[in-house]
Amino acid sequence: MMDGHQVPVISCLGDLIEQLRLVFQSDFVNVDYVRALLAAYKSNPKDWKQYAIFDPHRYAWQLQ
């Protein structure tokens, strides 16, 4: 628990994004809580697959 905030289970990137959006809605951001949220997320390649673009002919990247 961090300043009254219990770190929720973060089972996927979508959960992490949802929790970070909630945190950043406020003018006050508890940096330790953000760190705890990030630490609770265990990266999974399946979460990132939608952001990966492969083009064998050129370098490519995409911002969302």
Phi and psi restraints in degrees (range 20) as a CNS / XPLOR table:
assign (resid 1 and name C) (resid 2 and name N)
       (resid 2 and name CA) (resid 2 and name C) 1.0 -127.5 20.0 2
assign (resid 2 and name N) (resid 2 and name CA)
       (resid 2 and name C) (resid 3 and name N) 1.0 108.8 20.0 2
assign (resid 2 and name C) (resid 3 and name N)
       (resid 3 and name CA) (resid 3 and name C) 1.0 49.8 20.0 2
assign (resid 3 and name N) (resid 3 and name CA)
       (resid 3 and name C) (resid 4 and name N) 1.0 44.8 20.0 2
assign (resid 3 and name C) (resid 4 and name N)
       (resid 4 and name CA) (resid 4 and name C) 1.0 85.6 20.0 2
assign (resid 4 and name N) (resid 4 and name CA)
       (resid 4 and name C) (resid 5 and name N) 1.0 -0.7 20.0 2
assign (resid 4 and name C) (resid 5 and name N)
       (resid 5 and name CA) (resid 5 and name C) 1.0 -109.1 20.0 2
assign (resid 5 and name N) (resid 5 and name CA)
       (resid 5 and name C) (resid 6 and name N) 1.0 117.7 20.0 2
assign (resid 5 and name C) (resid 6 and name N)
       (resid 6 and name CA) (resid 6 and name C) 1.0 -86.5 20.0 2
assign (resid 6 and name N) (resid 6 and name CA)
       (resid 6 and name C) (resid 7 and name N) 1.0 132.5 20.0 2
assign (resid 6 and name C) (resid 7 and name N)
       (resid 7 and name CA) (resid 7 and name C) 1.0 -71.9 20.0 2
assign (resid 7 and name N) (resid 7 and name CA)
       (resid 7 and name C) (resid 8 and name N) 1.0 121.2 20.0 2
assign (resid 7 and name C) (resid 8 and name N)
       (resid 8 and name CA) (resid 8 and name C) 1.0 -73.6 20.0 2
assign (resid 8 and name N) (resid 8 and name CA)
       (resid 8 and name C) (resid 9 and name N) 1.0 165.2 20.0 2
assign (resid 8 and name C) (resid 9 and name N)
       (resid 9 and name CA) (resid 9 and name C) 1.0 -70.8 20.0 2
assign (resid 9 and name N) (resid 9 and name CA)
       (resid 9 and name C) (resid 10 and name N) 1.0 127.6 20.0 2
assign (resid 9 and name C) (resid 10 and name N)
       (resid 10 and name CA) (resid 10 and name C) 1.0 -109.6 20.0 2
assign (resid 10 and name N) (resid 10 and name CA)
       (resid 10 and name C) (resid 11 and name N) 1.0 101.9 20.0 2
assign (resid 10 and name C) (resid 11 and name N)
       (resid 11 and name CA) (resid 11 and name C) 1.0 -97.0 20.0 2
assign (resid 11 and name N) (resid 11 and name CA)
       (resid 11 and name C) (resid 12 and name N) 1.0 -11.8 20.0 2
assign (resid 11 and name C) (resid 12 and name N)
       (resid 12 and name CA) (resid 12 and name C) 1.0 -158.7 20.0 2
assign (resid 12 and name N) (resid 12 and name CA)
       (resid 12 and name C) (resid 13 and name N) 1.0 170.0 20.0 2
assign (resid 12 and name C) (resid 13 and name N)
       (resid 13 and name CA) (resid 13 and name C) 1.0 -60.1 20.0 2
assign (resid 13 and name N) (resid 13 and name CA)
       (resid 13 and name C) (resid 14 and name N) 1.0 -36.3 20.0 2
assign (resid 13 and name C) (resid 14 and name N)
       (resid 14 and name CA) (resid 14 and name C) 1.0 -60.8 20.0 2
assign (resid 14 and name N) (resid 14 and name CA)
       (resid 14 and name C) (resid 15 and name N) 1.0 -40.3 20.0 2
assign (resid 14 and name C) (resid 15 and name N)
       (resid 15 and name CA) (resid 15 and name C) 1.0 -62.9 20.0 2
assign (resid 15 and name N) (resid 15 and name CA)
       (resid 15 and name C) (resid 16 and name N) 1.0 -43.2 20.0 2
assign (resid 15 and name C) (resid 16 and name N)
       (resid 16 and name CA) (resid 16 and name C) 1.0 -61.7 20.0 2
assign (resid 16 and name N) (resid 16 and name CA)
       (resid 16 and name C) (resid 17 and name N) 1.0 -46.6 20.0 2
assign (resid 16 and name C) (resid 17 and name N)
       (resid 17 and name CA) (resid 17 and name C) 1.0 -60.7 20.0 2
assign (resid 17 and name N) (resid 17 and name CA)
       (resid 17 and name C) (resid 18 and name N) 1.0 -44.0 20.0 2
assign (resid 17 and name C) (resid 18 and name N)
       (resid 18 and name CA) (resid 18 and name C) 1.0 -59.6 20.0 2
assign (resid 18 and name N) (resid 18 and name CA)
       (resid 18 and name C) (resid 19 and name N) 1.0 -46.1 20.0 2
assign (resid 18 and name C) (resid 19 and name N)
       (resid 19 and name CA) (resid 19 and name C) 1.0 -66.7 20.0 2
assign (resid 19 and name N) (resid 19 and name CA)
       (resid 19 and name C) (resid 20 and name N) 1.0 -40.0 20.0 2
assign (resid 19 and name C) (resid 20 and name N)
       (resid 20 and name CA) (resid 20 and name C) 1.0 -65.7 20.0 2
assign (resid 20 and name N) (resid 20 and name CA)
       (resid 20 and name C) (resid 21 and name N) 1.0 -38.1 20.0 2
assign (resid 20 and name C) (resid 21 and name N)
       (resid 21 and name CA) (resid 21 and name C) 1.0 -61.3 20.0 2
assign (resid 21 and name N) (resid 21 and name CA)
       (resid 21 and name C) (resid 22 and name N) 1.0 -40.2 20.0 2
assign (resid 21 and name C) (resid 22 and name N)
       (resid 22 and name CA) (resid 22 and name C) 1.0 -63.4 20.0 2
assign (resid 22 and name N) (resid 22 and name CA)
       (resid 22 and name C) (resid 23 and name N) 1.0 -44.4 20.0 2
assign (resid 22 and name C) (resid 23 and name N)
       (resid 23 and name CA) (resid 23 and name C) 1.0 -61.7 20.0 2
assign (resid 23 and name N) (resid 23 and name CA)
       (resid 23 and name C) (resid 24 and name N) 1.0 -43.7 20.0 2
assign (resid 23 and name C) (resid 24 and name N)
       (resid 24 and name CA) (resid 24 and name C) 1.0 -84.0 20.0 2
assign (resid 24 and name N) (resid 24 and name CA)
       (resid 24 and name C) (resid 25 and name N) 1.0 5.6 20.0 2
assign (resid 24 and name C) (resid 25 and name N)
       (resid 25 and name CA) (resid 25 and name C) 1.0 -73.9 20.0 2
assign (resid 25 and name N) (resid 25 and name CA)
       (resid 25 and name C) (resid 26 and name N) 1.0 -22.0 20.0 2
assign (resid 25 and name C) (resid 26 and name N)
       (resid 26 and name CA) (resid 26 and name C) 1.0 -92.3 20.0 2
assign (resid 26 and name N) (resid 26 and name CA)
       (resid 26 and name C) (resid 27 and name N) 1.0 155.4 20.0 2
assign (resid 26 and name C) (resid 27 and name N)
       (resid 27 and name CA) (resid 27 and name C) 1.0 -73.6 20.0 2
assign (resid 27 and name N) (resid 27 and name CA)
       (resid 27 and name C) (resid 28 and name N) 1.0 -24.4 20.0 2
assign (resid 27 and name C) (resid 28 and name N)
       (resid 28 and name CA) (resid 28 and name C) 1.0 -102.1 20.0 2
assign (resid 28 and name N) (resid 28 and name CA)
       (resid 28 and name C) (resid 29 and name N) 1.0 126.3 20.0 2
assign (resid 28 and name C) (resid 29 and name N)
       (resid 29 and name CA) (resid 29 and name C) 1.0 -119.1 20.0 2
assign (resid 29 and name N) (resid 29 and name CA)
       (resid 29 and name C) (resid 30 and name N) 1.0 124.0 20.0 2
assign (resid 29 and name C) (resid 30 and name N)
       (resid 30 and name CA) (resid 30 and name C) 1.0 -83.7 20.0 2
assign (resid 30 and name N) (resid 30 and name CA)
       (resid 30 and name C) (resid 31 and name N) 1.0 104.0 20.0 2
assign (resid 30 and name C) (resid 31 and name N)
       (resid 31 and name CA) (resid 31 and name C) 1.0 -62.9 20.0 2
assign (resid 31 and name N) (resid 31 and name CA)
       (resid 31 and name C) (resid 32 and name N) 1.0 -37.0 20.0 2
assign (resid 31 and name C) (resid 32 and name N)
       (resid 32 and name CA) (resid 32 and name C) 1.0 -63.8 20.0 2
assign (resid 32 and name N) (resid 32 and name CA)
       (resid 32 and name C) (resid 33 and name N) 1.0 -36.8 20.0 2
assign (resid 32 and name C) (resid 33 and name N)
       (resid 33 and name CA) (resid 33 and name C) 1.0 -68.2 20.0 2
assign (resid 33 and name N) (resid 33 and name CA)
       (resid 33 and name C) (resid 34 and name N) 1.0 -40.0 20.0 2
assign (resid 33 and name C) (resid 34 and name N)
       (resid 34 and name CA) (resid 34 and name C) 1.0 -61.4 20.0 2
assign (resid 34 and name N) (resid 34 and name CA)
       (resid 34 and name C) (resid 35 and name N) 1.0 -44.0 20.0 2
assign (resid 34 and name C) (resid 35 and name N)
       (resid 35 and name CA) (resid 35 and name C) 1.0 -59.9 20.0 2
assign (resid 35 and name N) (resid 35 and name CA)
       (resid 35 and name C) (resid 36 and name N) 1.0 -41.0 20.0 2
assign (resid 35 and name C) (resid 36 and name N)
       (resid 36 and name CA) (resid 36 and name C) 1.0 -65.3 20.0 2
assign (resid 36 and name N) (resid 36 and name CA)
       (resid 36 and name C) (resid 37 and name N) 1.0 -39.7 20.0 2
assign (resid 36 and name C) (resid 37 and name N)
       (resid 37 and name CA) (resid 37 and name C) 1.0 -61.8 20.0 2
assign (resid 37 and name N) (resid 37 and name CA)
       (resid 37 and name C) (resid 38 and name N) 1.0 -46.1 20.0 2
assign (resid 37 and name C) (resid 38 and name N)
       (resid 38 and name CA) (resid 38 and name C) 1.0 -63.1 20.0 2
assign (resid 38 and name N) (resid 38 and name CA)
       (resid 38 and name C) (resid 39 and name N) 1.0 -39.4 20.0 2
assign (resid 38 and name C) (resid 39 and name N)
       (resid 39 and name CA) (resid 39 and name C) 1.0 -68.4 20.0 2
assign (resid 39 and name N) (resid 39 and name CA)
       (resid 39 and name C) (resid 40 and name N) 1.0 -28.3 20.0 2
assign (resid 39 and name C) (resid 40 and name N)
       (resid 40 and name CA) (resid 40 and name C) 1.0 -73.5 20.0 2
assign (resid 40 and name N) (resid 40 and name CA)
       (resid 40 and name C) (resid 41 and name N) 1.0 -19.1 20.0 2
assign (resid 40 and name C) (resid 41 and name N)
       (resid 41 and name CA) (resid 41 and name C) 1.0 -86.6 20.0 2
assign (resid 41 and name N) (resid 41 and name CA)
       (resid 41 and name C) (resid 42 and name N) 1.0 122.8 20.0 2
assign (resid 41 and name C) (resid 42 and name N)
       (resid 42 and name CA) (resid 42 and name C) 1.0 -100.6 20.0 2
assign (resid 42 and name N) (resid 42 and name CA)
       (resid 42 and name C) (resid 43 and name N) 1.0 112.2 20.0 2
assign (resid 42 and name C) (resid 43 and name N)
       (resid 43 and name CA) (resid 43 and name C) 1.0 -57.6 20.0 2
assign (resid 43 and name N) (resid 43 and name CA)
       (resid 43 and name C) (resid 44 and name N) 1.0 138.7 20.0 2
assign (resid 43 and name C) (resid 44 and name N)
       (resid 44 and name CA) (resid 44 and name C) 1.0 -132.0 20.0 2
assign (resid 44 and name N) (resid 44 and name CA)
       (resid 44 and name C) (resid 45 and name N) 1.0 124.5 20.0 2
assign (resid 44 and name C) (resid 45 and name N)
       (resid 45 and name CA) (resid 45 and name C) 1.0 -53.4 20.0 2
assign (resid 45 and name N) (resid 45 and name CA)
       (resid 45 and name C) (resid 46 and name N) 1.0 -29.8 20.0 2
assign (resid 45 and name C) (resid 46 and name N)
       (resid 46 and name CA) (resid 46 and name C) 1.0 -62.5 20.0 2
assign (resid 46 and name N) (resid 46 and name CA)
       (resid 46 and name C) (resid 47 and name N) 1.0 -33.7 20.0 2
assign (resid 46 and name C) (resid 47 and name N)
       (resid 47 and name CA) (resid 47 and name C) 1.0 -65.2 20.0 2
assign (resid 47 and name N) (resid 47 and name CA)
       (resid 47 and name C) (resid 48 and name N) 1.0 -30.6 20.0 2
assign (resid 47 and name C) (resid 48 and name N)
       (resid 48 and name CA) (resid 48 and name C) 1.0 -96.7 20.0 2
assign (resid 48 and name N) (resid 48 and name CA)
       (resid 48 and name C) (resid 49 and name N) 1.0 -10.5 20.0 2
assign (resid 48 and name C) (resid 49 and name N)
       (resid 49 and name CA) (resid 49 and name C) 1.0 -56.7 20.0 2
assign (resid 49 and name N) (resid 49 and name CA)
       (resid 49 and name C) (resid 50 and name N) 1.0 -37.8 20.0 2
assign (resid 49 and name C) (resid 50 and name N)
       (resid 50 and name CA) (resid 50 and name C) 1.0 -64.6 20.0 2
assign (resid 50 and name N) (resid 50 and name CA)
       (resid 50 and name C) (resid 51 and name N) 1.0 -19.5 20.0 2
assign (resid 50 and name C) (resid 51 and name N)
       (resid 51 and name CA) (resid 51 and name C) 1.0 -96.4 20.0 2
assign (resid 51 and name N) (resid 51 and name CA)
       (resid 51 and name C) (resid 52 and name N) 1.0 -8.6 20.0 2
assign (resid 51 and name C) (resid 52 and name N)
       (resid 52 and name CA) (resid 52 and name C) 1.0 -86.8 20.0 2
assign (resid 52 and name N) (resid 52 and name CA)
       (resid 52 and name C) (resid 53 and name N) 1.0 130.5 20.0 2
assign (resid 52 and name C) (resid 53 and name N)
       (resid 53 and name CA) (resid 53 and name C) 1.0 -124.0 20.0 2
assign (resid 53 and name N) (resid 53 and name CA)
       (resid 53 and name C) (resid 54 and name N) 1.0 126.6 20.0 2
assign (resid 53 and name C) (resid 54 and name N)
       (resid 54 and name CA) (resid 54 and name C) 1.0 -115.2 20.0 2
assign (resid 54 and name N) (resid 54 and name CA)
       (resid 54 and name C) (resid 55 and name N) 1.0 125.1 20.0 2
assign (resid 54 and name C) (resid 55 and name N)
       (resid 55 and name CA) (resid 55 and name C) 1.0 -132.6 20.0 2
assign (resid 55 and name N) (resid 55 and name CA)
       (resid 55 and name C) (resid 56 and name N) 1.0 111.0 20.0 2
assign (resid 55 and name C) (resid 56 and name N)
       (resid 56 and name CA) (resid 56 and name C) 1.0 -67.9 20.0 2
assign (resid 56 and name N) (resid 56 and name CA)
       (resid 56 and name C) (resid 57 and name N) 1.0 -10.3 20.0 2
assign (resid 56 and name C) (resid 57 and name N)
       (resid 57 and name CA) (resid 57 and name C) 1.0 -101.7 20.0 2
assign (resid 57 and name N) (resid 57 and name CA)
       (resid 57 and name C) (resid 58 and name N) 1.0 -13.5 20.0 2
assign (resid 57 and name C) (resid 58 and name N)
       (resid 58 and name CA) (resid 58 and name C) 1.0 -160.4 20.0 2
assign (resid 58 and name N) (resid 58 and name CA)
       (resid 58 and name C) (resid 59 and name N) 1.0 162.5 20.0 2
assign (resid 58 and name C) (resid 59 and name N)
       (resid 59 and name CA) (resid 59 and name C) 1.0 -74.8 20.0 2
assign (resid 59 and name N) (resid 59 and name CA)
       (resid 59 and name C) (resid 60 and name N) 1.0 133.6 20.0 2
assign (resid 59 and name C) (resid 60 and name N)
       (resid 60 and name CA) (resid 60 and name C) 1.0 -141.5 20.0 2
assign (resid 60 and name N) (resid 60 and name CA)
       (resid 60 and name C) (resid 61 and name N) 1.0 143.7 20.0 2
assign (resid 60 and name C) (resid 61 and name N)
       (resid 61 and name CA) (resid 61 and name C) 1.0 -149.0 20.0 2
assign (resid 61 and name N) (resid 61 and name CA)
       (resid 61 and name C) (resid 62 and name N) 1.0 161.3 20.0 2
assign (resid 61 and name C) (resid 62 and name N)
       (resid 62 and name CA) (resid 62 and name C) 1.0 -139.8 20.0 2
assign (resid 62 and name N) (resid 62 and name CA)
       (resid 62 and name C) (resid 63 and name N) 1.0 135.7 20.0 2
assign (resid 62 and name C) (resid 63 and name N)
       (resid 63 and name CA) (resid 63 and name C) 1.0 -101.6 20.0 2
assign (resid 63 and name N) (resid 63 and name CA)
       (resid 63 and name C) (resid 64 and name N) 1.0 139.4 20.0 2
